[in-house]
Amino acid sequence: EKMLSGRVLKLYEDDRDLVEDLSIELEQLIARCKSLLRTITNVRDSYRAVMDTRLNETIRLLTVITVALTIPTMIAGLFGMNVPVPGSEDPLMFWKITIVSIVAACALGGFFLRKR
């Protein structure tokens, strides 16, 4: 704009046309860059939303696994103490407790996975 006024630099008619064309192209490029910047921002926000969703699903799955493994850990902790526990004389008690722990962990895991 300042160049077209003729105060900064004396312009001939051909130069004036060239500067006007360049000015118009520059304005169009600026508008295009702003549009591309908005597009990039939208793509980045969409990508971030997808990644947040995936992270939430992963954390949810890890939480379900942790809760499901808590029951067998507690039972093993109780029976791992050096104190008398009910059924310690039964030779099959280890397998009974193992089966009960696995069934409880699977039931709890299945409950949480179905309750999406």
VENNOR-V883786 format. One record per helix or strand of 3 or more residues. SS is the DSSP state (2 for helix, 1 for strand). FROM is the first residue (numbers start at 1). LEN is the number of residues. If there is no record, write none. Layout:
ss = (SS SS)
from = (FROM FROM)
len = (LEN LEN)
This chain:
ss = (2 2 2)
from = (2 13 93)
len = (4 67 22)
